[in-house]
Amino acid sequence: MAGQEHIRLGVGFYPDWFFKHYGISFGREFYFDPETRVQTRMEIDRRLNERFGDVGLGDPNPKPKPLITFGMVMLPAIFGCEIVFEDNALPWAMPLNLPEKDVMNLEVPNIPTIYPMTEIIKQIDFLKDKYGKVVGDINVTGVQNLALKIRGDQLYYDYYENPELCHHLLKICTESIIQLFKFIYKITGTGAMDVTPMCDPRLFVVPNCTVEQVSLKAYEEFILDYDNQVADACSPFGIHHCGSVD
């Protein structure tokens, strides 16, 4: 019977692996200096080919890849979260722990006019001028992921004690995610590269990491409708899901 001889396999390495073995840094400069990022990505391809070229990884003679990326922290940063950059880790947003009054006063920001998105727009212009194109996208993070960065762990209590706040915050997060995705997608035509290499980059993919931390009942009551709004506005849509919730 005819069939495939090999199962297609996708492999990803976290920054700590590259830093430990090759001293390759993913610190602040990687995200804020586009030329540093281009050179770093070429070094990554060379090192992967050097070590795993026999199974098809990397490239012995990589070409410059004019990539934009910002980890999972663009929207948290826009809302005011402190962002931690380290050589051996993805950037991390510290929870803002916004009090109830401030949450209820939140409005959807005009994302292209707010730092650090303004910095990414400058990078896009630089890369287009130098390389004639730009590739990549911005990980918008998931609806509940973003809400937790803004409100903090209090959000888990709010599901039971303050549903009005939850719906207001989740609505703000949903509209912000849609706005950011549409802005970037018009430029690069991809929505998955900054989330996962394991799928078609033309999909719009959001990480849904925190959903397993709430009950299925809470998900259906509070989050499902907002995930559906994102899916309707940003088709074709996919979820990079960590956990066991069906």
C-alpha contacts under 8 A as a table, 3 or more apart, distances in Angstrom:
res1	aa1	res2	aa2	distance
4	Q	7	I	7.10
10	G	197	P	7.23
10	G	198	M	5.83
11	V	197	P	7.97
11	V	198	M	7.92
12	G	197	P	7.31
13	F	17	W	6.48
13	F	18	F	7.52
14	Y	17	W	5.73
14	Y	18	F	7.17
14	Y	89	A	7.34
14	Y	90	L	7.92
15	P	18	F	5.32
15	P	19	F	6.13
15	P	24	I	7.94
15	P	25	S	7.53
15	P	26	F	6.46
15	P	87	D	7.67
15	P	88	N	5.05
15	P	89	A	5.20
15	P	90	L	6.65
16	D	19	F	5.06
16	D	20	K	5.88
16	D	87	D	7.84
16	D	88	N	4.25
16	D	89	A	5.78
17	W	20	K	5.23
17	W	21	H	6.16
17	W	88	N	7.70
18	F	21	H	5.43
18	F	22	Y	5.50
18	F	23	G	6.47
18	F	24	I	5.49
18	F	25	S	7.68
18	F	44	I	7.78
18	F	88	N	7.70
19	F	22	Y	5.45
19	F	23	G	4.16
19	F	24	I	4.58
19	F	25	S	5.81
19	F	26	F	7.99
19	F	87	D	6.98
19	F	88	N	5.50
20	K	23	G	5.91
20	K	24	I	7.93
20	K	88	N	7.71
24	I	40	T	7.25
24	I	44	I	7.92
24	I	87	D	7.69
25	S	30	F	7.32
25	S	86	E	7.97
25	S	87	D	4.50
25	S	88	N	6.30
26	F	29	E	7.45
26	F	30	F	5.39
26	F	31	Y	7.71
26	F	85	F	7.81
26	F	86	E	6.61
26	F	87	D	4.69
26	F	88	N	6.10
26	F	89	A	6.63
26	F	90	L	7.03
27	G	30	F	5.63
27	G	31	Y	7.33
27	G	85	F	5.21
27	G	86	E	4.68
27	G	87	D	4.25
27	G	88	N	7.31
27	G	89	A	7.70
27	G	91	P	7.82
28	R	31	Y	5.51
28	R	32	F	6.24
28	R	85	F	5.35
28	R	86	E	7.08
28	R	87	D	7.90
29	E	32	F	5.06
29	E	33	D	5.33
29	E	36	T	6.95
29	E	37	R	7.85
30	F	33	D	5.88
30	F	34	P	7.13
30	F	36	T	5.92
30	F	37	R	4.98
30	F	40	T	7.75
31	Y	34	P	6.97
31	Y	37	R	6.91
31	Y	69	T	6.76
31	Y	70	F	6.06
32	F	119	E	7.50
32	F	120	I	7.88
33	D	36	T	5.40
33	D	37	R	6.44
33	D	123	Q	7.87
34	P	37	R	5.00
34	P	38	V	6.24
34	P	66	P	7.64
34	P	67	L	7.55
34	P	68	I	7.52
34	P	123	Q	6.25
34	P	127	L	7.38
35	E	38	V	5.04
35	E	39	Q	6.30
36	T	39	Q	5.27
36	T	40	T	6.02
37	R	40	T	4.97
37	R	41	R	6.07
37	R	67	L	7.44
38	V	41	R	5.29
38	V	42	M	6.44
38	V	64	P	5.93
38	V	65	K	5.84
38	V	66	P	6.09
38	V	67	L	6.82
39	Q	42	M	5.16
39	Q	43	E	6.29
39	Q	64	P	7.23
40	T	43	E	5.03
40	T	44	I	6.19
41	R	44	I	4.99
41	R	45	D	6.34
41	R	64	P	7.91
41	R	65	K	7.35
42	M	45	D	5.17
42	M	46	R	6.31
42	M	62	P	5.58
42	M	63	K	6.90
42	M	64	P	6.51
42	M	65	K	7.69
43	E	46	R	5.10
43	E	47	R	6.14
44	I	47	R	5.19
44	I	48	L	6.08
44	I	58	G	7.44
45	D	48	L	5.20
45	D	49	N	6.13
45	D	57	L	7.72
45	D	58	G	4.21
45	D	59	D	5.12
45	D	60	P	7.15
45	D	62	P	6.43
46	R	49	N	5.23
46	R	50	E	6.04
46	R	58	G	6.00
46	R	59	D	5.51
46	R	60	P	5.15
46	R	61	N	6.93
46	R	62	P	6.88
47	R	50	E	4.96
47	R	51	R	6.24
47	R	58	G	7.12
48	L	51	R	5.25
48	L	52	F	5.49
48	L	53	G	6.64
48	L	57	L	5.78
48	L	58	G	4.64
48	L	59	D	7.34
49	N	52	F	5.16
49	N	53	G	3.97
49	N	54	D	7.73
49	N	56	G	7.37
49	N	57	L	5.35
49	N	58	G	4.07
49	N	59	D	5.21
49	N	60	P	5.82
50	E	53	G	5.84
50	E	58	G	7.72
50	E	60	P	7.16
52	F	55	V	5.76
52	F	56	G	6.78
52	F	57	L	5.51
52	F	58	G	7.35
53	G	56	G	4.91
53	G	57	L	4.99
53	G	58	G	6.27
53	G	59	D	7.50
54	D	57	L	7.47
59	D	62	P	5.31
65	K	135	V	7.45
66	P	127	L	5.79
66	P	128	K	7.98
66	P	131	Y	6.72
66	P	133	K	6.96
66	P	134	V	5.16
66	P	135	V	5.95
67	L	127	L	8.00
67	L	134	V	6.03
67	L	135	V	4.95
67	L	136	G	5.27
68	I	120	I	7.43
68	I	123	Q	7.55
68	I	124	I	7.21
68	I	134	V	7.16
68	I	135	V	6.36
68	I	136	G	5.12
68	I	137	D	5.98
68	I	138	I	7.34
69	T	136	G	6.38
69	T	137	D	5.89
69	T	138	I	5.53
69	T	139	N	7.60
69	T	194	D	6.04
70	F	73	V	6.49
70	F	74	M	6.27
70	F	91	P	7.97
70	F	138	I	5.95
70	F	139	N	6.91
70	F	194	D	7.56
71	G	74	M	7.38
71	G	90	L	6.40
71	G	91	P	6.11
71	G	138	I	7.18
71	G	139	N	6.04
71	G	194	D	6.58
71	G	195	V	7.85
72	M	75	L	7.83
72	M	91	P	7.31
72	M	92	W	7.51
72	M	138	I	7.62
72	M	139	N	5.06
72	M	140	V	6.35
72	M	141	T	5.69
72	M	195	V	7.97
73	V	76	P	5.25
73	V	77	A	5.92
73	V	83	I	7.12
73	V	91	P	6.83
73	V	92	W	6.55
73	V	93	A	5.83
73	V	139	N	7.62
73	V	140	V	7.72
73	V	141	T	7.74
74	M	77	A	5.19
74	M	78	I	6.25
74	M	116	P	7.04
74	M	117	M	7.13
74	M	138	I	7.45
74	M	139	N	7.49
74	M	140	V	6.92
75	L	78	I	4.96
75	L	79	F	6.31
75	L	140	V	6.48
75	L	141	T	7.80
75	L	146	L	7.35
75	L	176	S	7.70
75	L	177	I	7.77
76	P	79	F	5.18
76	P	80	G	6.40
76	P	81	C	5.33
76	P	93	A	6.39
76	P	146	L	6.50
76	P	149	K	6.36
76	P	150	I	7.02
77	A	80	G	5.03
77	A	81	C	4.88
77	A	82	E	6.58
77	A	83	I	6.62
77	A	93	A	7.21
77	A	115	Y	7.89
77	A	116	P	7.09
78	I	81	C	7.38
78	I	111	I	7.39
78	I	114	I	6.44
78	I	115	Y	6.43
78	I	116	P	6.81
78	I	117	M	7.63
79	F	150	I	7.18
80	G	96	L	7.01
81	C	93	A	5.95
81	C	94	M	5.79
81	C	95	P	6.21
81	C	96	L	5.24
81	C	149	K	7.33
81	C	150	I	7.35
82	E	93	A	5.80
82	E	94	M	5.39
82	E	95	P	7.72
82	E	96	L	7.62
83	I	91	P	6.61
83	I	92	W	5.62
83	I	93	A	4.55
83	I	94	M	6.25
84	V	91	P	5.61
84	V	92	W	5.18
84	V	93	A	6.32
84	V	94	M	7.42
85	F	89	A	7.41
85	F	90	L	7.17
85	F	91	P	4.83
85	F	92	W	6.82
86	E	89	A	5.50
86	E	90	L	7.21
86	E	91	P	6.83
93	A	149	K	7.09
94	M	149	K	6.86
95	P	148	L	7.05
95	P	149	K	4.36
95	P	150	I	5.97
95	P	151	R	7.09
95	P	152	G	5.38
96	L	149	K	5.97
96	L	150	I	4.98
96	L	151	R	6.31
96	L	152	G	6.47
97	N	149	K	7.30
97	N	150	I	5.89
97	N	151	R	4.55
97	N	152	G	4.54
97	N	153	D	7.70
97	N	154	Q	7.71
98	L	102	D	6.19
98	L	103	V	6.18
98	L	150	I	5.97
98	L	151	R	4.95
98	L	152	G	7.27
99	P	102	D	5.52
99	P	103	V	6.26
99	P	151	R	7.16
100	E	103	V	5.10
100	E	104	M	6.22
100	E	165	L	7.43
101	K	104	M	5.27
101	K	105	N	6.38
102	D	105	N	5.06
102	D	106	L	6.40
103	V	106	L	5.27
103	V	151	R	7.39
103	V	165	L	7.29
103	V	169	L	6.70
104	M	165	L	6.46
104	M	168	H	6.86
104	M	169	L	7.46
106	L	169	L	7.70
106	L	172	I	7.42
107	E	172	I	6.52
108	V	172	I	5.53
108	V	173	C	7.79
108	V	175	E	6.79
108	V	176	S	6.05
109	P	114	I	7.94
109	P	176	S	7.11
110	N	113	T	5.91
110	N	114	I	6.97
111	I	114	I	5.49
111	I	117	M	6.74
111	I	176	S	7.61
111	I	179	Q	7.44
111	I	180	L	6.75
112	P	117	M	5.70
112	P	118	T	6.01
112	P	121	I	7.69
113	T	117	M	7.01
113	T	118	T	5.92
114	I	117	M	5.69
114	I	118	T	5.79
115	Y	118	T	5.03
115	Y	119	E	6.40
116	P	119	E	5.10
116	P	120	I	6.60
117	M	120	I	5.02
117	M	121	I	6.30
118	T	121	I	5.14
118	T	122	K	6.45
119	E	122	K	5.13
119	E	123	Q	6.35
120	I	123	Q	4.89
120	I	124	I	6.17
121	I	124	I	5.00
121	I	125	D	6.38
122	K	125	D	5.18
122	K	126	F	6.23
123	Q	126	F	4.97
123	Q	127	L	6.07
124	I	127	L	5.27
124	I	128	K	6.11
124	I	134	V	6.42
125	D	128	K	5.20
125	D	129	D	6.14
126	F	129	D	5.21
126	F	130	K	6.21
127	L	130	K	5.17
127	L	131	Y	5.62
127	L	132	G	7.01
127	L	133	K	6.51
127	L	134	V	5.95
128	K	131	Y	5.42
128	K	132	G	4.48
128	K	133	K	4.49
128	K	134	V	5.75
129	D	132	G	5.69
129	D	133	K	7.69
131	Y	134	V	7.54
134	V	187	I	7.82
134	V	188	T	6.50
135	V	188	T	5.49
135	V	190	T	7.93
136	G	188	T	6.43
136	G	190	T	6.58
136	G	191	G	7.72
136	G	193	M	5.66
136	G	194	D	6.60
137	D	184	I	6.24
137	D	185	Y	7.34
137	D	188	T	6.81
137	D	190	T	6.26
137	D	191	G	5.77
137	D	192	A	7.15
137	D	193	M	6.18
137	D	194	D	5.73
138	I	181	F	7.49
138	I	184	I	7.11
138	I	191	G	7.30
138	I	194	D	5.75
139	N	191	G	7.74
139	N	192	A	7.57
139	N	194	D	5.20
139	N	195	V	5.70
139	N	206	V	7.09
140	V	177	I	5.74
140	V	180	L	6.97
140	V	181	F	6.90
140	V	206	V	6.64
141	T	145	N	6.30
141	T	146	L	6.41
141	T	177	I	7.65
141	T	206	V	5.46
141	T	207	P	5.48
141	T	208	N	7.43
142	G	145	N	4.98
142	G	146	L	6.12
142	G	177	I	7.91
142	G	206	V	5.29
142	G	207	P	5.28
142	G	208	N	5.20
142	G	209	C	7.71
143	V	146	L	5.42
143	V	147	A	6.30
143	V	170	L	6.46
143	V	173	C	5.74
143	V	174	T	5.84
143	V	177	I	7.55
143	V	208	N	7.79
143	V	223	I	7.57
143	V	226	Y	7.29
143	V	227	D	7.00
144	Q	147	A	4.89
144	Q	148	L	6.08
144	Q	170	L	7.04
144	Q	208	N	7.63
144	Q	210	T	6.83
144	Q	211	V	7.16
144	Q	223	I	7.14
145	N	148	L	5.35
145	N	149	K	6.55
145	N	208	N	6.96
145	N	209	C	7.06
145	N	210	T	6.03
146	L	149	K	5.11
146	L	150	I	6.42
146	L	173	C	6.45
147	A	150	I	5.17
147	A	151	R	5.97
147	A	152	G	7.60
147	A	155	L	7.61
147	A	169	L	6.47
147	A	170	L	6.29
147	A	173	C	6.43
148	L	151	R	5.19
148	L	152	G	4.69
148	L	153	D	6.34
148	L	155	L	6.38
149	K	152	G	5.48
151	R	154	Q	6.35
151	R	155	L	5.95
152	G	155	L	6.13
153	D	156	Y	5.81
153	D	157	Y	7.63
154	Q	157	Y	5.30
154	Q	158	D	6.23
155	L	158	D	4.75
155	L	159	Y	6.46
155	L	166	C	7.21
156	Y	159	Y	5.64
156	Y	160	Y	7.63
156	Y	214	V	7.67
157	Y	160	Y	5.58
157	Y	161	E	6.06
157	Y	162	N	7.73
158	D	161	E	4.76
158	D	162	N	4.50
158	D	163	P	6.12
158	D	165	L	7.22
158	D	166	C	6.40
159	Y	162	N	6.07
159	Y	163	P	5.43
159	Y	166	C	6.45
159	Y	218	A	7.18
159	Y	222	F	7.68
160	Y	163	P	6.68
162	N	165	L	5.60
162	N	166	C	6.61
163	P	166	C	4.92
163	P	167	H	6.24
164	E	167	H	5.38
164	E	168	H	6.28
165	L	168	H	5.12
165	L	169	L	6.07
166	C	169	L	5.25
166	C	170	L	5.96
166	C	222	F	7.48
167	H	170	L	5.15
167	H	171	K	5.93
167	H	222	F	6.95
168	H	171	K	5.23
168	H	172	I	6.36
169	L	172	I	5.13
169	L	173	C	6.22
170	L	173	C	5.00
170	L	174	T	6.02
170	L	223	I	7.47
170	L	226	Y	7.10
171	K	174	T	5.07
171	K	175	E	6.23
171	K	226	Y	7.00
172	I	175	E	5.39
172	I	176	S	6.16
173	C	176	S	5.14
173	C	177	I	6.14
174	T	177	I	5.22
174	T	178	I	6.31
174	T	226	Y	6.18
174	T	227	D	7.70
174	T	229	Q	7.50
174	T	230	V	6.54
175	E	178	I	5.17
175	E	179	Q	6.13
176	S	179	Q	5.09
176	S	180	L	6.19
177	I	180	L	5.32
177	I	181	F	6.11
177	I	230	V	7.60
178	I	181	F	5.24
178	I	182	K	6.14
178	I	230	V	6.22
178	I	233	A	6.86
178	I	234	C	6.89
179	Q	182	K	5.41
179	Q	183	F	6.26
180	L	183	F	5.21
180	L	184	I	6.37
181	F	184	I	5.40
181	F	185	Y	5.90
181	F	191	G	7.13
181	F	204	F	7.80
181	F	234	C	7.54
182	K	185	Y	5.13
182	K	186	K	6.29
182	K	234	C	7.43
183	F	186	K	5.77
183	F	187	I	7.13
184	I	187	I	5.26
184	I	188	T	6.31
184	I	189	G	7.66
184	I	191	G	7.96
185	Y	188	T	5.32
185	Y	189	G	4.66
185	Y	190	T	5.69
185	Y	191	G	6.42
186	K	189	G	5.92
189	G	202	R	6.32
190	T	193	M	6.87
190	T	201	P	5.31
190	T	202	R	4.35
190	T	203	L	6.55
190	T	204	F	7.02
191	G	194	D	7.45
191	G	201	P	6.03
191	G	202	R	5.79
191	G	203	L	5.52
191	G	204	F	4.16
191	G	205	V	6.03
192	A	195	V	5.24
192	A	196	T	6.01
192	A	197	P	7.39
192	A	199	C	7.38
192	A	200	D	7.27
192	A	201	P	4.67
192	A	202	R	6.61
192	A	203	L	5.85
192	A	204	F	5.51
192	A	205	V	5.02
192	A	206	V	7.76
193	M	196	T	5.70
193	M	197	P	5.97
193	M	201	P	5.46
195	V	205	V	6.81
195	V	206	V	7.07
195	V	207	P	6.95
195	V	240	H	7.57
196	T	199	C	6.90
196	T	240	H	7.53
197	P	200	D	7.92
197	P	201	P	7.45
199	C	203	L	7.75
200	D	203	L	5.91
201	P	204	F	7.64
202	R	236	P	7.97
203	L	235	S	7.48
203	L	236	P	5.36
203	L	237	F	5.72
203	L	238	G	6.50
204	F	234	C	6.51
204	F	235	S	6.87
204	F	236	P	6.15
204	F	237	F	4.86
204	F	238	G	5.99
205	V	237	F	5.93
205	V	238	G	4.57
205	V	239	I	5.29
205	V	240	H	6.39
206	V	238	G	6.66
206	V	239	I	5.16
206	V	240	H	5.92
207	P	239	I	5.89
207	P	240	H	4.59
207	P	241	H	5.99
207	P	242	C	7.89
208	N	211	V	5.95
208	N	239	I	6.39
208	N	240	H	6.05
208	N	241	H	5.05
208	N	242	C	6.70
209	C	212	E	7.19
209	C	240	H	7.75
209	C	241	H	5.85
209	C	242	C	5.00
209	C	243	G	7.09
210	T	213	Q	5.45
210	T	214	V	7.72
210	T	242	C	7.83
211	V	214	V	5.87
211	V	219	Y	7.23
211	V	243	G	7.83
211	V	245	V	7.48
212	E	215	S	7.24
212	E	242	C	7.78
212	E	243	G	5.69
212	E	244	S	6.50
212	E	245	V	5.57
214	V	218	A	6.19
214	V	219	Y	6.58
215	S	218	A	5.14
215	S	219	Y	6.24
216	L	219	Y	4.99
216	L	220	E	6.14
216	L	245	V	7.31
217	K	220	E	5.24
217	K	221	E	6.07
218	A	221	E	5.08
218	A	222	F	5.85
218	A	223	I	7.48
219	Y	222	F	5.44
219	Y	223	I	4.96
219	Y	224	L	5.88
220	E	223	I	6.06
220	E	224	L	5.05
220	E	225	D	7.53
221	E	224	L	6.95
221	E	225	D	7.98
222	F	225	D	7.03
222	F	226	Y	7.83
223	I	226	Y	5.41
223	I	227	D	6.30
224	L	227	D	5.11
224	L	228	N	6.17
225	D	228	N	5.05
225	D	229	Q	6.27
226	Y	229	Q	4.91
226	Y	230	V	6.33
227	D	230	V	5.15
227	D	231	A	6.18
228	N	231	A	4.90
228	N	232	D	6.03
229	Q	232	D	5.15
229	Q	233	A	6.17
230	V	233	A	5.22
230	V	234	C	5.84
231	A	234	C	5.26
231	A	235	S	5.69
231	A	236	P	7.34
231	A	237	F	5.37
231	A	238	G	7.90
232	D	235	S	5.94
234	C	237	F	6.15
